[in-house]
Amino acid sequence: MELIKEISEILKDAHSRPASETNKLIDKKLAEPGTKGVREEWTEARVNSSCDNYGNIEERTCYKVNHGDGTSSPPWCDDWHCK
């Protein structure tokens, strides 16, 4: 339960900083001895006609922490960008 609380605290302000900074804070927490959990990432894509030089596709990378007990943190994501 402690990991869930600490990750939740980090994610409270995730919207106010780049995802890369949030990832550093999360990875630091997960690297502590005795901490179980894994940061997972995936890419999402969608059509955006303003990305016409990029095949009309934009994408972003999203992340979440798998707590290792069947629960996960809410996801956080990079900003959308043309692929």
Distance bins in CASP14 RR format, pairs under 12 A and 6 or more apart:
PFRMAT RR
TARGET T0000
AUTHOR 0000-0000-0000
RMODE 2
METHOD distances of the structure
MODEL  1
1 7 0 0 0 0 0 1 0 0 0 0 0
1 8 0 0 0 0 0 1 0 0 0 0 0
1 36 0 0 0 0 0 1 0 0 0 0 0
1 67 0 0 0 0 1 0 0 0 0 0 0
1 68 0 0 0 0 0 1 0 0 0 0 0
1 69 0 0 0 0 1 0 0 0 0 0 0
1 71 0 0 0 0 1 0 0 0 0 0 0
2 8 0 0 0 0 0 1 0 0 0 0 0
2 9 0 0 0 0 0 1 0 0 0 0 0
2 29 0 0 0 0 0 1 0 0 0 0 0
2 32 0 0 0 0 0 1 0 0 0 0 0
2 34 0 0 0 0 0 1 0 0 0 0 0
2 35 0 0 0 0 1 0 0 0 0 0 0
2 36 0 0 0 0 0 1 0 0 0 0 0
2 37 0 0 0 0 0 1 0 0 0 0 0
2 67 0 0 0 0 0 1 0 0 0 0 0
2 69 0 0 0 0 0 1 0 0 0 0 0
3 9 0 0 0 0 0 1 0 0 0 0 0
3 10 0 0 0 0 0 1 0 0 0 0 0
3 26 0 0 0 0 0 1 0 0 0 0 0
3 29 1 0 0 1 0 0 0 0 0 0 0
3 30 0 0 0 0 1 0 0 0 0 0 0
3 32 0 0 0 0 1 0 0 0 0 0 0
3 34 0 0 0 0 1 0 0 0 0 0 0
3 35 1 0 0 1 0 0 0 0 0 0 0
3 36 1 0 0 1 0 0 0 0 0 0 0
3 37 1 0 0 1 0 0 0 0 0 0 0
3 38 0 0 0 0 0 1 0 0 0 0 0
3 39 0 0 0 0 0 1 0 0 0 0 0
3 65 1 0 0 1 0 0 0 0 0 0 0
3 66 0 0 0 0 0 1 0 0 0 0 0
3 67 1 0 1 0 0 0 0 0 0 0 0
3 68 0 0 0 0 1 0 0 0 0 0 0
3 69 0 0 0 0 1 0 0 0 0 0 0
3 71 0 0 0 0 1 0 0 0 0 0 0
3 72 0 0 0 0 0 1 0 0 0 0 0
3 73 0 0 0 0 1 0 0 0 0 0 0
4 10 0 0 0 0 0 1 0 0 0 0 0
4 11 0 0 0 0 0 1 0 0 0 0 0
4 29 0 0 0 0 0 1 0 0 0 0 0
4 35 0 0 0 0 0 1 0 0 0 0 0
4 36 0 0 0 0 0 1 0 0 0 0 0
4 37 0 0 0 0 0 1 0 0 0 0 0
4 65 0 0 0 0 1 0 0 0 0 0 0
4 66 0 0 0 0 0 1 0 0 0 0 0
4 67 1 0 1 0 0 0 0 0 0 0 0
4 68 0 0 0 0 0 1 0 0 0 0 0
4 69 0 0 0 0 1 0 0 0 0 0 0
4 70 0 0 0 0 0 1 0 0 0 0 0
4 71 1 0 0 1 0 0 0 0 0 0 0
4 72 0 0 0 0 1 0 0 0 0 0 0
4 73 1 0 0 1 0 0 0 0 0 0 0
4 74 0 0 0 0 0 1 0 0 0 0 0
5 11 0 0 0 0 0 1 0 0 0 0 0
5 12 0 0 0 0 0 1 0 0 0 0 0
5 29 0 0 0 0 0 1 0 0 0 0 0
5 67 0 0 0 0 0 1 0 0 0 0 0
5 71 0 0 0 0 0 1 0 0 0 0 0
5 73 0 0 0 0 0 1 0 0 0 0 0
6 12 0 0 0 0 0 1 0 0 0 0 0
6 25 0 0 0 0 1 0 0 0 0 0 0
6 26 0 0 0 0 1 0 0 0 0 0 0
6 28 0 0 0 0 0 1 0 0 0 0 0
6 29 1 0 1 0 0 0 0 0 0 0 0
6 30 0 0 0 0 1 0 0 0 0 0 0
6 32 0 0 0 0 1 0 0 0 0 0 0
6 35 0 0 0 0 1 0 0 0 0 0 0
6 37 0 0 0 0 0 1 0 0 0 0 0
6 65 0 0 0 0 1 0 0 0 0 0 0
6 67 0 0 0 0 0 1 0 0 0 0 0
6 73 0 0 0 0 0 1 0 0 0 0 0
7 14 0 0 0 0 0 1 0 0 0 0 0
7 22 0 0 0 0 0 1 0 0 0 0 0
7 23 0 0 0 0 0 1 0 0 0 0 0
7 25 0 0 0 0 1 0 0 0 0 0 0
7 26 1 0 0 1 0 0 0 0 0 0 0
7 27 0 0 0 0 0 1 0 0 0 0 0
7 28 0 0 0 0 0 1 0 0 0 0 0
7 29 1 0 0 1 0 0 0 0 0 0 0
7 30 0 0 0 0 1 0 0 0 0 0 0
7 35 0 0 0 0 0 1 0 0 0 0 0
7 36 0 0 0 0 0 1 0 0 0 0 0
7 37 0 0 0 0 1 0 0 0 0 0 0
7 38 0 0 0 0 0 1 0 0 0 0 0
7 39 0 0 0 0 1 0 0 0 0 0 0
7 63 0 0 0 0 0 1 0 0 0 0 0
7 64 0 0 0 0 1 0 0 0 0 0 0
7 65 1 0 1 0 0 0 0 0 0 0 0
7 66 0 0 0 0 0 1 0 0 0 0 0
7 67 1 0 0 1 0 0 0 0 0 0 0
7 68 0 0 0 0 0 1 0 0 0 0 0
7 71 0 0 0 0 0 1 0 0 0 0 0
7 72 0 0 0 0 1 0 0 0 0 0 0
7 73 1 0 1 0 0 0 0 0 0 0 0
7 74 0 0 0 0 1 0 0 0 0 0 0
7 75 0 0 0 0 0 1 0 0 0 0 0
7 76 0 0 0 0 0 1 0 0 0 0 0
8 14 0 0 0 0 0 1 0 0 0 0 0
8 26 0 0 0 0 0 1 0 0 0 0 0
8 29 0 0 0 0 0 1 0 0 0 0 0
8 65 0 0 0 0 1 0 0 0 0 0 0
8 67 0 0 0 0 0 1 0 0 0 0 0
8 71 0 0 0 0 0 1 0 0 0 0 0
8 72 0 0 0 0 0 1 0 0 0 0 0
8 73 1 0 0 1 0 0 0 0 0 0 0
8 74 0 0 0 0 1 0 0 0 0 0 0
8 76 0 0 0 0 0 1 0 0 0 0 0
9 22 0 0 0 0 0 1 0 0 0 0 0
9 25 0 0 0 0 1 0 0 0 0 0 0
9 26 0 0 0 0 0 1 0 0 0 0 0
9 29 0 0 0 0 1 0 0 0 0 0 0
9 73 0 0 0 0 0 1 0 0 0 0 0
10 16 0 0 0 0 0 1 0 0 0 0 0
10 17 0 0 0 0 0 1 0 0 0 0 0
10 19 0 0 0 0 0 1 0 0 0 0 0
10 21 0 0 0 0 1 0 0 0 0 0 0
10 22 1 0 0 1 0 0 0 0 0 0 0
10 23 0 0 0 0 1 0 0 0 0 0 0
10 24 0 0 0 0 0 1 0 0 0 0 0
10 25 1 0 1 0 0 0 0 0 0 0 0
10 26 1 0 0 1 0 0 0 0 0 0 0
10 27 0 0 0 0 0 1 0 0 0 0 0
10 28 0 0 0 0 1 0 0 0 0 0 0
10 29 1 0 0 1 0 0 0 0 0 0 0
10 30 0 0 0 0 0 1 0 0 0 0 0
10 39 0 0 0 0 0 1 0 0 0 0 0
10 63 0 0 0 0 0 1 0 0 0 0 0
10 65 0 0 0 0 1 0 0 0 0 0 0
10 73 0 0 0 0 1 0 0 0 0 0 0
10 74 0 0 0 0 0 1 0 0 0 0 0
10 76 0 0 0 0 1 0 0 0 0 0 0
11 17 0 0 0 0 0 1 0 0 0 0 0
11 19 0 0 0 0 0 1 0 0 0 0 0
11 21 0 0 0 0 0 1 0 0 0 0 0
11 22 1 0 0 1 0 0 0 0 0 0 0
11 23 0 0 0 0 0 1 0 0 0 0 0
11 25 0 0 0 0 1 0 0 0 0 0 0
11 26 0 0 0 0 1 0 0 0 0 0 0
11 29 0 0 0 0 0 1 0 0 0 0 0
11 39 0 0 0 0 0 1 0 0 0 0 0
11 63 0 0 0 0 1 0 0 0 0 0 0
11 64 0 0 0 0 1 0 0 0 0 0 0
11 65 0 0 0 0 1 0 0 0 0 0 0
11 72 0 0 0 0 0 1 0 0 0 0 0
11 73 1 0 0 1 0 0 0 0 0 0 0
11 74 1 0 0 1 0 0 0 0 0 0 0
11 75 0 0 0 0 1 0 0 0 0 0 0
11 76 1 0 0 1 0 0 0 0 0 0 0
11 77 0 0 0 0 0 1 0 0 0 0 0
12 22 0 0 0 0 0 1 0 0 0 0 0
12 25 0 0 0 0 0 1 0 0 0 0 0
12 73 0 0 0 0 0 1 0 0 0 0 0
12 74 0 0 0 0 0 1 0 0 0 0 0
12 76 0 0 0 0 0 1 0 0 0 0 0
13 21 0 0 0 0 1 0 0 0 0 0 0
13 22 0 0 0 0 1 0 0 0 0 0 0
13 25 0 0 0 0 1 0 0 0 0 0 0
13 76 0 0 0 0 0 1 0 0 0 0 0
14 20 0 0 0 0 0 1 0 0 0 0 0
14 21 0 0 0 0 1 0 0 0 0 0 0
14 22 1 0 1 0 0 0 0 0 0 0 0
14 23 0 0 0 0 1 0 0 0 0 0 0
14 24 0 0 0 0 0 1 0 0 0 0 0
14 25 0 0 0 0 1 0 0 0 0 0 0
14 26 0 0 0 0 1 0 0 0 0 0 0
14 62 0 0 0 0 0 1 0 0 0 0 0
14 63 0 0 0 0 1 0 0 0 0 0 0
14 64 0 0 0 0 0 1 0 0 0 0 0
14 65 0 0 0 0 0 1 0 0 0 0 0
14 73 0 0 0 0 1 0 0 0 0 0 0
14 74 0 0 0 0 1 0 0 0 0 0 0
14 75 0 0 0 0 1 0 0 0 0 0 0
14 76 1 0 1 0 0 0 0 0 0 0 0
14 77 0 0 0 0 1 0 0 0 0 0 0
14 78 0 0 0 0 0 1 0 0 0 0 0
15 21 0 0 0 0 0 1 0 0 0 0 0
15 22 0 0 0 0 1 0 0 0 0 0 0
15 74 0 0 0 0 0 1 0 0 0 0 0
15 76 1 0 0 1 0 0 0 0 0 0 0
15 77 0 0 0 0 0 1 0 0 0 0 0
15 79 0 0 0 0 0 1 0 0 0 0 0
16 22 0 0 0 0 1 0 0 0 0 0 0
16 76 0 0 0 0 0 1 0 0 0 0 0
17 23 0 0 0 0 0 1 0 0 0 0 0
17 24 0 0 0 0 1 0 0 0 0 0 0
17 25 0 0 0 0 1 0 0 0 0 0 0
17 26 0 0 0 0 0 1 0 0 0 0 0
17 76 0 0 0 0 1 0 0 0 0 0 0
17 78 0 0 0 0 0 1 0 0 0 0 0
17 79 0 0 0 0 0 1 0 0 0 0 0
18 24 0 0 0 0 1 0 0 0 0 0 0
18 25 0 0 0 0 0 1 0 0 0 0 0
18 60 0 0 0 0 0 1 0 0 0 0 0
18 61 0 0 0 0 0 1 0 0 0 0 0
18 63 0 0 0 0 0 1 0 0 0 0 0
18 76 0 0 0 0 0 1 0 0 0 0 0
18 77 0 0 0 0 0 1 0 0 0 0 0
18 78 1 0 0 1 0 0 0 0 0 0 0
18 79 0 0 0 0 1 0 0 0 0 0 0
19 25 0 0 0 0 0 1 0 0 0 0 0
19 26 0 0 0 0 1 0 0 0 0 0 0
19 27 0 0 0 0 0 1 0 0 0 0 0
19 39 0 0 0 0 0 1 0 0 0 0 0
19 41 0 0 0 0 1 0 0 0 0 0 0
19 60 0 0 0 0 1 0 0 0 0 0 0
19 61 1 0 0 1 0 0 0 0 0 0 0
19 62 0 0 0 0 1 0 0 0 0 0 0
19 63 1 0 0 1 0 0 0 0 0 0 0
19 64 0 0 0 0 0 1 0 0 0 0 0
19 75 0 0 0 0 0 1 0 0 0 0 0
19 76 1 0 1 0 0 0 0 0 0 0 0
19 77 1 0 0 1 0 0 0 0 0 0 0
19 78 1 0 1 0 0 0 0 0 0 0 0
19 79 0 0 0 0 1 0 0 0 0 0 0
19 80 0 0 0 0 0 1 0 0 0 0 0
19 81 0 0 0 0 0 1 0 0 0 0 0
20 26 0 0 0 0 0 1 0 0 0 0 0
20 27 0 0 0 0 0 1 0 0 0 0 0
20 41 0 0 0 0 0 1 0 0 0 0 0
20 61 0 0 0 0 1 0 0 0 0 0 0
20 63 0 0 0 0 0 1 0 0 0 0 0
20 76 0 0 0 0 0 1 0 0 0 0 0
20 77 0 0 0 0 0 1 0 0 0 0 0
20 78 1 0 0 1 0 0 0 0 0 0 0
20 79 0 0 0 0 0 1 0 0 0 0 0
21 27 0 0 0 0 0 1 0 0 0 0 0
21 28 0 0 0 0 0 1 0 0 0 0 0
21 63 0 0 0 0 0 1 0 0 0 0 0
21 76 0 0 0 0 0 1 0 0 0 0 0
21 78 0 0 0 0 0 1 0 0 0 0 0
22 28 0 0 0 0 0 1 0 0 0 0 0
22 29 0 0 0 0 0 1 0 0 0 0 0
22 39 0 0 0 0 1 0 0 0 0 0 0
22 41 0 0 0 0 0 1 0 0 0 0 0
22 61 0 0 0 0 0 1 0 0 0 0 0
22 62 0 0 0 0 0 1 0 0 0 0 0
22 63 1 0 0 1 0 0 0 0 0 0 0
22 64 0 0 0 0 0 1 0 0 0 0 0
22 65 0 0 0 0 0 1 0 0 0 0 0
22 73 0 0 0 0 0 1 0 0 0 0 0
22 74 0 0 0 0 0 1 0 0 0 0 0
22 75 0 0 0 0 0 1 0 0 0 0 0
22 76 1 0 1 0 0 0 0 0 0 0 0
22 77 0 0 0 0 1 0 0 0 0 0 0
22 78 0 0 0 0 1 0 0 0 0 0 0
23 29 0 0 0 0 0 1 0 0 0 0 0
23 30 0 0 0 0 0 1 0 0 0 0 0
23 39 1 0 0 1 0 0 0 0 0 0 0
23 40 0 0 0 0 0 1 0 0 0 0 0
23 41 0 0 0 0 1 0 0 0 0 0 0
23 61 0 0 0 0 1 0 0 0 0 0 0
23 62 0 0 0 0 0 1 0 0 0 0 0
23 63 1 0 0 1 0 0 0 0 0 0 0
23 64 0 0 0 0 0 1 0 0 0 0 0
23 65 0 0 0 0 0 1 0 0 0 0 0
23 76 0 0 0 0 1 0 0 0 0 0 0
23 77 0 0 0 0 0 1 0 0 0 0 0
23 78 0 0 0 0 1 0 0 0 0 0 0
24 30 0 0 0 0 0 1 0 0 0 0 0
24 31 0 0 0 0 0 1 0 0 0 0 0
24 39 0 0 0 0 0 1 0 0 0 0 0
24 63 0 0 0 0 0 1 0 0 0 0 0
25 31 0 0 0 0 0 1 0 0 0 0 0
25 32 0 0 0 0 0 1 0 0 0 0 0
25 39 0 0 0 0 0 1 0 0 0 0 0
25 63 0 0 0 0 0 1 0 0 0 0 0
25 65 0 0 0 0 0 1 0 0 0 0 0
25 76 0 0 0 0 0 1 0 0 0 0 0
26 32 0 0 0 0 0 1 0 0 0 0 0
26 35 0 0 0 0 0 1 0 0 0 0 0
26 37 0 0 0 0 1 0 0 0 0 0 0
26 38 0 0 0 0 0 1 0 0 0 0 0
26 39 1 0 1 0 0 0 0 0 0 0 0
26 40 0 0 0 0 0 1 0 0 0 0 0
26 41 0 0 0 0 0 1 0 0 0 0 0
26 63 1 0 0 1 0 0 0 0 0 0 0
26 64 0 0 0 0 1 0 0 0 0 0 0
26 65 1 0 0 1 0 0 0 0 0 0 0
26 66 0 0 0 0 0 1 0 0 0 0 0
26 67 0 0 0 0 0 1 0 0 0 0 0
26 73 0 0 0 0 1 0 0 0 0 0 0
26 75 0 0 0 0 0 1 0 0 0 0 0
26 76 0 0 0 0 1 0 0 0 0 0 0
27 35 0 0 0 0 0 1 0 0 0 0 0
27 37 0 0 0 0 0 1 0 0 0 0 0
27 38 0 0 0 0 0 1 0 0 0 0 0
27 39 1 0 0 1 0 0 0 0 0 0 0
27 41 0 0 0 0 0 1 0 0 0 0 0
27 63 0 0 0 0 0 1 0 0 0 0 0
27 65 0 0 0 0 1 0 0 0 0 0 0
28 35 0 0 0 0 1 0 0 0 0 0 0
28 39 0 0 0 0 0 1 0 0 0 0 0
29 35 1 0 0 1 0 0 0 0 0 0 0
29 36 0 0 0 0 0 1 0 0 0 0 0
29 37 0 0 0 0 1 0 0 0 0 0 0
29 38 0 0 0 0 0 1 0 0 0 0 0
29 39 0 0 0 0 1 0 0 0 0 0 0
29 65 0 0 0 0 1 0 0 0 0 0 0
29 67 0 0 0 0 0 1 0 0 0 0 0
29 73 0 0 0 0 0 1 0 0 0 0 0
30 36 0 0 0 0 1 0 0 0 0 0 0
30 37 1 0 1 0 0 0 0 0 0 0 0
30 38 1 0 0 1 0 0 0 0 0 0 0
30 39 1 0 0 1 0 0 0 0 0 0 0
30 40 0 0 0 0 0 1 0 0 0 0 0
30 63 0 0 0 0 0 1 0 0 0 0 0
30 65 1 0 0 1 0 0 0 0 0 0 0
30 66 0 0 0 0 0 1 0 0 0 0 0
30 67 0 0 0 0 0 1 0 0 0 0 0
30 68 0 0 0 0 0 1 0 0 0 0 0
30 73 0 0 0 0 0 1 0 0 0 0 0
31 37 0 0 0 0 0 1 0 0 0 0 0
31 38 0 0 0 0 0 1 0 0 0 0 0
31 39 0 0 0 0 0 1 0 0 0 0 0
35 65 0 0 0 0 0 1 0 0 0 0 0
35 67 0 0 0 0 0 1 0 0 0 0 0
35 68 0 0 0 0 0 1 0 0 0 0 0
36 65 0 0 0 0 0 1 0 0 0 0 0
36 66 0 0 0 0 1 0 0 0 0 0 0
36 67 1 0 0 1 0 0 0 0 0 0 0
36 68 1 0 1 0 0 0 0 0 0 0 0
36 69 0 0 0 0 1 0 0 0 0 0 0
36 70 0 0 0 0 0 1 0 0 0 0 0
36 71 0 0 0 0 0 1 0 0 0 0 0
37 64 0 0 0 0 0 1 0 0 0 0 0
37 65 1 0 0 1 0 0 0 0 0 0 0
37 66 1 0 1 0 0 0 0 0 0 0 0
37 67 1 0 1 0 0 0 0 0 0 0 0
37 68 1 0 1 0 0 0 0 0 0 0 0
37 69 0 0 0 0 1 0 0 0 0 0 0
37 70 0 0 0 0 0 1 0 0 0 0 0
37 71 0 0 0 0 0 1 0 0 0 0 0
37 72 0 0 0 0 1 0 0 0 0 0 0
37 73 0 0 0 0 1 0 0 0 0 0 0
38 63 0 0 0 0 0 1 0 0 0 0 0
38 64 0 0 0 0 1 0 0 0 0 0 0
38 65 1 0 0 1 0 0 0 0 0 0 0
38 66 1 0 1 0 0 0 0 0 0 0 0
38 67 0 0 0 0 1 0 0 0 0 0 0
38 68 1 0 0 1 0 0 0 0 0 0 0
38 69 0 0 0 0 0 1 0 0 0 0 0
38 70 0 0 0 0 0 1 0 0 0 0 0
38 72 0 0 0 0 1 0 0 0 0 0 0
38 73 0 0 0 0 0 1 0 0 0 0 0
39 61 0 0 0 0 0 1 0 0 0 0 0
39 62 0 0 0 0 0 1 0 0 0 0 0
39 63 1 0 1 0 0 0 0 0 0 0 0
39 64 1 0 0 1 0 0 0 0 0 0 0
39 65 1 0 1 0 0 0 0 0 0 0 0
39 66 1 0 0 1 0 0 0 0 0 0 0
39 67 0 0 0 0 0 1 0 0 0 0 0
39 68 0 0 0 0 0 1 0 0 0 0 0
39 72 0 0 0 0 0 1 0 0 0 0 0
39 73 0 0 0 0 1 0 0 0 0 0 0
39 75 0 0 0 0 0 1 0 0 0 0 0
39 76 0 0 0 0 0 1 0 0 0 0 0
40 61 0 0 0 0 0 1 0 0 0 0 0
40 62 0 0 0 0 1 0 0 0 0 0 0
40 63 1 0 0 1 0 0 0 0 0 0 0
40 64 1 0 1 0 0 0 0 0 0 0 0
40 65 1 0 0 1 0 0 0 0 0 0 0
40 66 1 0 1 0 0 0 0 0 0 0 0
40 67 0 0 0 0 0 1 0 0 0 0 0
40 68 0 0 0 0 0 1 0 0 0 0 0
40 72 1 0 0 1 0 0 0 0 0 0 0
40 73 0 0 0 0 1 0 0 0 0 0 0
40 75 0 0 0 0 1 0 0 0 0 0 0
40 76 0 0 0 0 0 1 0 0 0 0 0
41 60 0 0 0 0 0 1 0 0 0 0 0
41 61 1 0 1 0 0 0 0 0 0 0 0
41 62 1 0 0 1 0 0 0 0 0 0 0
41 63 1 0 1 0 0 0 0 0 0 0 0
41 64 0 0 0 0 1 0 0 0 0 0 0
41 65 0 0 0 0 0 1 0 0 0 0 0
41 66 0 0 0 0 0 1 0 0 0 0 0
41 75 0 0 0 0 1 0 0 0 0 0 0
41 76 0 0 0 0 0 1 0 0 0 0 0
41 77 0 0 0 0 1 0 0 0 0 0 0
41 78 0 0 0 0 1 0 0 0 0 0 0
42 59 0 0 0 0 0 1 0 0 0 0 0
42 60 0 0 0 0 1 0 0 0 0 0 0
42 61 1 0 0 1 0 0 0 0 0 0 0
42 62 1 0 1 0 0 0 0 0 0 0 0
42 63 0 0 0 0 1 0 0 0 0 0 0
42 64 0 0 0 0 1 0 0 0 0 0 0
42 75 0 0 0 0 1 0 0 0 0 0 0
42 77 0 0 0 0 1 0 0 0 0 0 0
42 78 0 0 0 0 0 1 0 0 0 0 0
43 57 0 0 0 0 0 1 0 0 0 0 0
43 58 0 0 0 0 0 1 0 0 0 0 0
43 59 1 0 1 0 0 0 0 0 0 0 0
43 60 1 0 0 1 0 0 0 0 0 0 0
43 61 1 0 1 0 0 0 0 0 0 0 0
43 62 1 0 0 1 0 0 0 0 0 0 0
43 63 0 0 0 0 0 1 0 0 0 0 0
43 77 0 0 0 0 1 0 0 0 0 0 0
43 78 0 0 0 0 1 0 0 0 0 0 0
43 80 0 0 0 0 0 1 0 0 0 0 0
43 81 0 0 0 0 0 1 0 0 0 0 0
43 83 0 0 0 0 1 0 0 0 0 0 0
44 57 0 0 0 0 0 1 0 0 0 0 0
44 58 0 0 0 0 1 0 0 0 0 0 0
44 59 1 0 0 1 0 0 0 0 0 0 0
44 60 1 0 1 0 0 0 0 0 0 0 0
44 61 1 0 0 1 0 0 0 0 0 0 0
44 62 1 0 1 0 0 0 0 0 0 0 0
44 63 0 0 0 0 0 1 0 0 0 0 0
44 75 0 0 0 0 1 0 0 0 0 0 0
44 77 1 0 0 1 0 0 0 0 0 0 0
44 78 0 0 0 0 1 0 0 0 0 0 0
44 79 0 0 0 0 0 1 0 0 0 0 0
44 80 0 0 0 0 1 0 0 0 0 0 0
44 81 0 0 0 0 0 1 0 0 0 0 0
44 83 0 0 0 0 0 1 0 0 0 0 0
45 51 0 0 0 0 0 1 0 0 0 0 0
45 54 0 0 0 0 0 1 0 0 0 0 0
45 55 0 0 0 0 0 1 0 0 0 0 0
45 56 0 0 0 0 0 1 0 0 0 0 0
45 57 1 0 1 0 0 0 0 0 0 0 0
45 58 1 0 0 1 0 0 0 0 0 0 0
45 59 1 0 1 0 0 0 0 0 0 0 0
45 60 0 0 0 0 1 0 0 0 0 0 0
45 61 0 0 0 0 0 1 0 0 0 0 0
45 62 0 0 0 0 0 1 0 0 0 0 0
45 80 0 0 0 0 1 0 0 0 0 0 0
45 81 0 0 0 0 0 1 0 0 0 0 0
45 82 0 0 0 0 0 1 0 0 0 0 0
45 83 1 0 0 1 0 0 0 0 0 0 0
46 56 0 0 0 0 1 0 0 0 0 0 0
46 57 1 0 0 1 0 0 0 0 0 0 0
46 58 1 0 0 1 0 0 0 0 0 0 0
46 59 1 0 0 1 0 0 0 0 0 0 0
46 60 0 0 0 0 1 0 0 0 0 0 0
46 80 1 0 0 1 0 0 0 0 0 0 0
46 81 0 0 0 0 0 1 0 0 0 0 0
46 82 0 0 0 0 0 1 0 0 0 0 0
46 83 0 0 0 0 0 1 0 0 0 0 0
47 54 0 0 0 0 0 1 0 0 0 0 0
47 55 0 0 0 0 1 0 0 0 0 0 0
47 56 1 0 1 0 0 0 0 0 0 0 0
47 57 1 0 0 1 0 0 0 0 0 0 0
47 58 1 0 0 1 0 0 0 0 0 0 0
47 59 0 0 0 0 0 1 0 0 0 0 0
47 80 0 0 0 0 0 1 0 0 0 0 0
47 82 0 0 0 0 0 1 0 0 0 0 0
47 83 0 0 0 0 0 1 0 0 0 0 0
48 54 0 0 0 0 1 0 0 0 0 0 0
48 55 0 0 0 0 1 0 0 0 0 0 0
48 56 1 0 0 1 0 0 0 0 0 0 0
48 57 1 0 0 1 0 0 0 0 0 0 0
48 58 1 0 1 0 0 0 0 0 0 0 0
48 59 0 0 0 0 1 0 0 0 0 0 0
48 60 0 0 0 0 0 1 0 0 0 0 0
48 80 1 0 0 1 0 0 0 0 0 0 0
48 81 0 0 0 0 1 0 0 0 0 0 0
48 82 1 0 0 1 0 0 0 0 0 0 0
48 83 0 0 0 0 1 0 0 0 0 0 0
49 55 0 0 0 0 1 0 0 0 0 0 0
49 56 1 0 1 0 0 0 0 0 0 0 0
49 57 0 0 0 0 0 1 0 0 0 0 0
49 58 0 0 0 0 0 1 0 0 0 0 0
49 82 0 0 0 0 0 1 0 0 0 0 0
50 56 0 0 0 0 1 0 0 0 0 0 0
50 57 0 0 0 0 0 1 0 0 0 0 0
50 58 0 0 0 0 1 0 0 0 0 0 0
50 80 0 0 0 0 0 1 0 0 0 0 0
50 81 0 0 0 0 0 1 0 0 0 0 0
50 82 1 0 0 1 0 0 0 0 0 0 0
51 57 1 0 0 1 0 0 0 0 0 0 0
51 58 1 0 1 0 0 0 0 0 0 0 0
51 59 0 0 0 0 1 0 0 0 0 0 0
51 80 0 0 0 0 1 0 0 0 0 0 0
51 81 0 0 0 0 1 0 0 0 0 0 0
51 82 1 1 0 0 0 0 0 0 0 0 0
51 83 1 0 0 1 0 0 0 0 0 0 0
52 58 0 0 0 0 0 1 0 0 0 0 0
52 82 0 0 0 0 1 0 0 0 0 0 0
52 83 0 0 0 0 0 1 0 0 0 0 0
53 82 1 0 0 1 0 0 0 0 0 0 0
53 83 0 0 0 0 0 1 0 0 0 0 0
54 80 0 0 0 0 0 1 0 0 0 0 0
54 81 0 0 0 0 1 0 0 0 0 0 0
54 82 1 0 1 0 0 0 0 0 0 0 0
54 83 1 0 1 0 0 0 0 0 0 0 0
55 82 0 0 0 0 1 0 0 0 0 0 0
55 83 1 0 0 1 0 0 0 0 0 0 0
56 82 0 0 0 0 1 0 0 0 0 0 0
56 83 0 0 0 0 1 0 0 0 0 0 0
57 80 0 0 0 0 0 1 0 0 0 0 0
57 81 0 0 0 0 0 1 0 0 0 0 0
57 82 1 0 0 1 0 0 0 0 0 0 0
57 83 1 0 1 0 0 0 0 0 0 0 0
58 78 0 0 0 0 0 1 0 0 0 0 0
58 79 0 0 0 0 1 0 0 0 0 0 0
58 80 1 0 1 0 0 0 0 0 0 0 0
58 81 1 0 0 1 0 0 0 0 0 0 0
58 82 1 0 1 0 0 0 0 0 0 0 0
58 83 1 0 0 1 0 0 0 0 0 0 0
59 77 0 0 0 0 0 1 0 0 0 0 0
59 78 0 0 0 0 1 0 0 0 0 0 0
59 79 0 0 0 0 0 1 0 0 0 0 0
59 80 1 0 0 1 0 0 0 0 0 0 0
59 81 1 0 0 1 0 0 0 0 0 0 0
59 82 0 0 0 0 1 0 0 0 0 0 0
59 83 1 0 1 0 0 0 0 0 0 0 0
60 75 0 0 0 0 0 1 0 0 0 0 0
60 76 0 0 0 0 0 1 0 0 0 0 0
60 77 1 0 1 0 0 0 0 0 0 0 0
60 78 1 0 1 0 0 0 0 0 0 0 0
60 79 1 0 0 1 0 0 0 0 0 0 0
60 80 1 0 1 0 0 0 0 0 0 0 0
60 81 1 0 0 1 0 0 0 0 0 0 0
60 82 0 0 0 0 0 1 0 0 0 0 0
60 83 0 0 0 0 1 0 0 0 0 0 0
61 75 0 0 0 0 0 1 0 0 0 0 0
61 76 0 0 0 0 1 0 0 0 0 0 0
61 77 1 0 0 1 0 0 0 0 0 0 0
61 78 1 0 1 0 0 0 0 0 0 0 0
61 79 0 0 0 0 1 0 0 0 0 0 0
61 80 0 0 0 0 0 1 0 0 0 0 0
61 81 0 0 0 0 1 0 0 0 0 0 0
61 83 0 0 0 0 0 1 0 0 0 0 0
62 72 0 0 0 0 0 1 0 0 0 0 0
62 73 0 0 0 0 0 1 0 0 0 0 0
62 74 0 0 0 0 0 1 0 0 0 0 0
62 75 1 0 1 0 0 0 0 0 0 0 0
62 76 1 0 0 1 0 0 0 0 0 0 0
62 77 1 0 1 0 0 0 0 0 0 0 0
62 78 1 0 0 1 0 0 0 0 0 0 0
62 79 0 0 0 0 0 1 0 0 0 0 0
62 80 0 0 0 0 0 1 0 0 0 0 0
63 72 0 0 0 0 0 1 0 0 0 0 0
63 73 0 0 0 0 1 0 0 0 0 0 0
63 74 0 0 0 0 0 1 0 0 0 0 0
63 75 1 0 0 1 0 0 0 0 0 0 0
63 76 1 0 1 0 0 0 0 0 0 0 0
63 77 1 0 0 1 0 0 0 0 0 0 0
63 78 0 0 0 0 1 0 0 0 0 0 0
64 70 0 0 0 0 0 1 0 0 0 0 0
64 71 0 0 0 0 0 1 0 0 0 0 0
64 72 1 0 1 0 0 0 0 0 0 0 0
64 73 1 0 1 0 0 0 0 0 0 0 0
64 74 1 0 0 1 0 0 0 0 0 0 0
64 75 1 0 1 0 0 0 0 0 0 0 0
64 76 1 0 0 1 0 0 0 0 0 0 0
64 77 0 0 0 0 1 0 0 0 0 0 0
65 71 0 0 0 0 1 0 0 0 0 0 0
65 72 1 0 0 1 0 0 0 0 0 0 0
65 73 1 0 1 0 0 0 0 0 0 0 0
65 74 0 0 0 0 1 0 0 0 0 0 0
65 75 0 0 0 0 1 0 0 0 0 0 0
65 76 0 0 0 0 1 0 0 0 0 0 0
66 72 1 0 1 0 0 0 0 0 0 0 0
66 73 0 0 0 0 1 0 0 0 0 0 0
66 75 0 0 0 0 0 1 0 0 0 0 0
67 73 1 0 0 1 0 0 0 0 0 0 0
67 74 0 0 0 0 0 1 0 0 0 0 0
END
